[in-house]
Amino acid sequence: MIDPDVADAMARSFLGKLPSGLVDELLAEGERTDYPAGSIIYREGAAPWAVLVVEGLLRVYMTSPEGRQVTVRYARDAEVLGIAVLVGGPVNVAVQALAPSSLFRINARTLTRAARQDARVAWAVAEELNRRLYDTLQQTAVNAFGSVRQRVAAHLLDLASAQQRPDGRLVAQVSQQELADAVGSVREVVARVLRELRLARLVMTAPDSVVIVDAAGLHGESWSSPTP
């Protein structure tokens, strides 16, 4: 039996554009696994794999020799992780589940064999790699050019939008240390930024979460906000 949640996520991902026979083969060969929040799903230099995010929120990040972390990208429902490593081999990034997540492992041999034999599959993979490149460039710009305040604002909005409550509230489930790791800073600096944002009535803070009070105002603090 095909898991309907997996089939839906597959259809909404770039994999859903592949020839139907290949999609059926990937669905039949894959395996779904659930991970609790905080799990490290992929470690630096591990064997290449590709997974479809059925549900959840994942952070892809790099760690410096001194132990500081910087976010490379986020992955949400119906997105695929690992296409680049299938093409280029292991890379020095790790993947963490920021929320309870369910992943469907893609048979790498089946997908890469099809890409070598079918130009339609190869082009779909190339388009996905291009999307990931643009995402990485955007994240690099935020990391390189944004102030800590701008990076914190962008990260909080990113997290909260993916975790929006049924009542419409925007709440980012993240600790100060996790936030510091995500923006490439230290907890003390992030704590000061959160205090400033709280005094500006943009957010409310708790030990392991940040409630966004004024989303438009917080967006105005982020690097991605248009310059007047």
C-alpha positions, 0 to 999 in steps of 0.5 A: 500500500502506498502511504497517501501522505508520502504520495501527496508530498511526492506529487507536490515536490519536483519528483512529482514531475518525473515520468509516472513509472519512475515516480511509482518505482520510487514510491515502492522502494522508499521508506518513511521514518519519523524523527523527533525535534532536535534529531540530527538526521545527517552528519557532515561527510556521511554517505550521500542520500536523498529524502523527501520531507513528508512533514516537518521543518529541517535546518541544513547548517555548517559548523566552523572549527570553533563550533559556531554554526550557520544555516544554509537552508531550511526544508519544509513539506514536499521539499527534497534534501540530498540531490546535490550530494547524489551528484557531487558526493558527501558535503560538510553540512549537517541536517537537524529536525527543528520540529517533529519530522517525517522523511521518505528516503529516496532510492538513490541508485534508482534516481541517479540511474534514471537521470543518466538514461532519461533527459527528462529526469536529468533536466528535472534534477538540474532544475532542482539544483538550480533552485537550491543554488538560488536559495543558497545565494539568498541565505548567503546574502542574509548571512554575509550582509545582514546585521545580527538583528536583521538575521534574527528577524528573518530567522524568526519569521522563517520559523514562525511562518512554518509553525503557524498556529491554527488560531493564526498566531506566529510562534517560533519554537526556538531557544536563544542558543538555537537562534544564535546557532542559526544566525551564526552569533552567540547567545549573549548578542542574540539575547540583547537583540531579542530584548530590543525587539521586545521593547519595540513591541515586535515580539514576546519571549519565553524560555523556548519560544518567541511570539511574533506580535507585529509580523510586518514590523519584524519583516521591516527589521529583516535584510530581505525587507525592501529599501524605501 
